[in-house]
Amino acid sequence: MNSRYNSAMGFMSTKRVWVVALTVASVLLGGCSYQDFRRPLFRNYAADLWYEPDRPMVEEEEERIAIDTEALAAALVRWRTLYPADEMPYVVGTRDVLRITVFPGGQESDSSVMELAVREDGSIRAPLISDVEVQGLTLREIEEKVATLYGDGYYEDPIVVAHVSQYGSQQVYVTGAVSKPGILTLSRNRTSLLEILLLAGGPGPNAGDEVVVTRSAVADGGETAFGDRNPGDNGGDWASEVGSVAESVRISLEELIESSDMSRNIWISAGDVVYVPRIEPARILVFGYVRGPGLYRLPPREKLGVLDAVGLAGGLTAQARSEDTRLLRRTEKGETVYKVDLTRIAAGKEPDTMLMPGDVVIVGTTWPIRGLNAIMGTRGLIPVPASY
């Protein structure tokens, strides 16, 4: 009786051991597959026995120039050196305020000073001579016109001096991804695109790769950034749009800064709209054994490596295995998984891999912790990380 009981108990013990062993094996072979991108864990264990840096060891993108106020200012200095200023006389328009000084008979002691705003109809209202049309005239032409009107029966050989005390007619609209969007009131008839961008504080961190200029109304054959010379002489289909009425011109910011002939630095006139498109920030996913797993923004025009991404995620946890990190990248050929050794990168033994939009970085852990977490997770003791 006892022998039968002992045999039964032994069989049950053996069976229990086999059940536990099979359960553990099942967990190890499949239950931890969340750890390394939906692959059976056996393959991951086998892959850990050797290390081959099959990941991209060089940057896949060409180095991009910085687009900031310093780069814009340097380009503006180069442009002014190549094309010295040939400033046109300021043309008065509506909303300008003129300060006009009249010297009757040329005597300074009897001068009178007037602050006159240019009204919407383009005229000013001066004492004695009433309404004077000044819109579209230069200051020199206004001086001659006012002097002629006052000399016609009011003063003998009057001298008139005019200047603009407040500018209001030359307005350019700057919008989009610039530091200071809004309306710019200029003190010149035209201003170069580089100067406009600098006055607006330069492109912001989310600025795109181009700037869009919409002309208000420029007649065909009008002047360009080089006077009568059309920038289209240097090539480029975009130049064919310059001179059209209410047409948009798209100019690459990199070409604007780097172009040797500076042909993209066109003149901006009153009523033009300068728009720098925004780009949505790209994101990367960092999870696994890091302190702050989640989505992180990939800074535009800046390089961010795998090691930097782990730093953004708060660094490694105590259970992390820095040499067991994976980089998942989606390409036109499909998904590719690269093994990354953060220890070798931090030690300078290997270059870091620069991340691209949509990349996924997963930090792994050691074999025992993988299995322990999976077993405890299946028993509901700890939450098992979600499968990607």
MOWO-V296112 format. One record per residue. N is the residue number from 1. RES is the residue in one letter. NEAR is the number of other C-alpha atoms within 12 Angstrom. Layout:
BEGIN
n: [N/N]
res: [RES/RES]
near: [NEAR/NEAR]
END
This chain:
BEGIN
n: [1/2/3/4/5/6/7/8/9/10/11/12/13/14/15/16/17/18/19/20/21/22/23/24/25/26/27/28/29/30/31/32/33/34/35/36/37/38/39/40/41/42/43/44/45/46/47/48/49/50/51/52/53/54/55/56/57/58/59/60/61/62/63/64/65/66/67/68/69/70/71/72/73/74/75/76/77/78/79/80/81/82/83/84/85/86/87/88/89/90/91/92/93/94/95/96/97/98/99/100/101/102/103/104/105/106/107/108/109/110/111/112/113/114/115/116/117/118/119/120/121/122/123/124/125/126/127/128/129/130/131/132/133/134/135/136/137/138/139/140/141/142/143/144/145/146/147/148/149/150/151/152/153/154/155/156/157/158/159/160/161/162/163/164/165/166/167/168/169/170/171/172/173/174/175/176/177/178/179/180/181/182/183/184/185/186/187/188/189/190/191/192/193/194/195/196/197/198/199/200/201/202/203/204/205/206/207/208/209/210/211/212/213/214/215/216/217/218/219/220/221/222/223/224/225/226/227/228/229/230/231/232/233/234/235/236/237/238/239/240/241/242/243/244/245/246/247/248/249/250/251/252/253/254/255/256/257/258/259/260/261/262/263/264/265/266/267/268/269/270/271/272/273/274/275/276/277/278/279/280/281/282/283/284/285/286/287/288/289/290/291/292/293/294/295/296/297/298/299/300/301/302/303/304/305/306/307/308/309/310/311/312/313/314/315/316/317/318/319/320/321/322/323/324/325/326/327/328/329/330/331/332/333/334/335/336/337/338/339/340/341/342/343/344/345/346/347/348/349/350/351/352/353/354/355/356/357/358/359/360/361/362/363/364/365/366/367/368/369/370/371/372/373/374/375/376/377/378/379/380/381/382/383/384/385/386/387/388]
res: [M/N/S/R/Y/N/S/A/M/G/F/M/S/T/K/R/V/W/V/V/A/L/T/V/A/S/V/L/L/G/G/C/S/Y/Q/D/F/R/R/P/L/F/R/N/Y/A/A/D/L/W/Y/E/P/D/R/P/M/V/E/E/E/E/E/R/I/A/I/D/T/E/A/L/A/A/A/L/V/R/W/R/T/L/Y/P/A/D/E/M/P/Y/V/V/G/T/R/D/V/L/R/I/T/V/F/P/G/G/Q/E/S/D/S/S/V/M/E/L/A/V/R/E/D/G/S/I/R/A/P/L/I/S/D/V/E/V/Q/G/L/T/L/R/E/I/E/E/K/V/A/T/L/Y/G/D/G/Y/Y/E/D/P/I/V/V/A/H/V/S/Q/Y/G/S/Q/Q/V/Y/V/T/G/A/V/S/K/P/G/I/L/T/L/S/R/N/R/T/S/L/L/E/I/L/L/L/A/G/G/P/G/P/N/A/G/D/E/V/V/V/T/R/S/A/V/A/D/G/G/E/T/A/F/G/D/R/N/P/G/D/N/G/G/D/W/A/S/E/V/G/S/V/A/E/S/V/R/I/S/L/E/E/L/I/E/S/S/D/M/S/R/N/I/W/I/S/A/G/D/V/V/Y/V/P/R/I/E/P/A/R/I/L/V/F/G/Y/V/R/G/P/G/L/Y/R/L/P/P/R/E/K/L/G/V/L/D/A/V/G/L/A/G/G/L/T/A/Q/A/R/S/E/D/T/R/L/L/R/R/T/E/K/G/E/T/V/Y/K/V/D/L/T/R/I/A/A/G/K/E/P/D/T/M/L/M/P/G/D/V/V/I/V/G/T/T/W/P/I/R/G/L/N/A/I/M/G/T/R/G/L/I/P/V/P/A/S/Y]
near: [7/9/9/10/11/12/13/14/14/15/14/14/14/14/14/14/14/15/14/15/16/15/20/25/20/22/27/31/29/28/32/40/29/30/41/40/33/21/22/22/28/25/19/32/27/14/19/24/13/14/19/17/27/18/27/26/21/17/18/14/15/11/13/18/20/25/36/29/26/19/24/35/25/22/34/34/20/22/30/21/14/16/21/14/17/14/18/15/17/28/32/39/36/29/26/35/31/36/26/32/31/35/28/26/20/20/17/16/12/15/19/23/21/23/22/29/33/33/23/17/17/24/28/31/23/27/19/15/21/14/21/29/27/35/28/23/25/24/29/23/24/34/29/24/26/39/32/23/27/28/24/15/14/19/24/18/21/29/30/34/28/32/29/33/21/22/27/29/34/29/30/38/32/37/31/30/30/32/24/22/26/22/23/33/28/31/28/31/31/36/35/39/44/44/34/45/49/29/28/31/27/35/40/29/27/27/31/27/30/29/38/35/42/34/32/24/20/24/16/18/16/21/23/33/34/30/21/15/19/27/28/23/17/18/13/19/15/25/27/21/27/37/31/23/19/19/23/25/34/32/34/27/36/28/27/34/37/26/20/19/26/35/35/43/43/42/39/41/37/35/27/37/34/45/37/37/27/22/20/16/21/21/22/34/33/40/42/40/34/30/21/22/27/23/23/28/26/31/26/27/28/24/26/27/33/43/38/28/41/40/24/27/28/20/26/32/21/16/22/28/28/32/28/37/42/40/42/34/28/18/13/7/7/9/16/19/26/30/36/38/35/36/21/20/23/21/14/12/13/21/23/30/35/33/40/33/29/22/33/37/49/46/45/42/32/24/25/19/21/37/30/23/30/33/28/21/21/22/16/11/12/13/14/23/25/18/17/19]
END
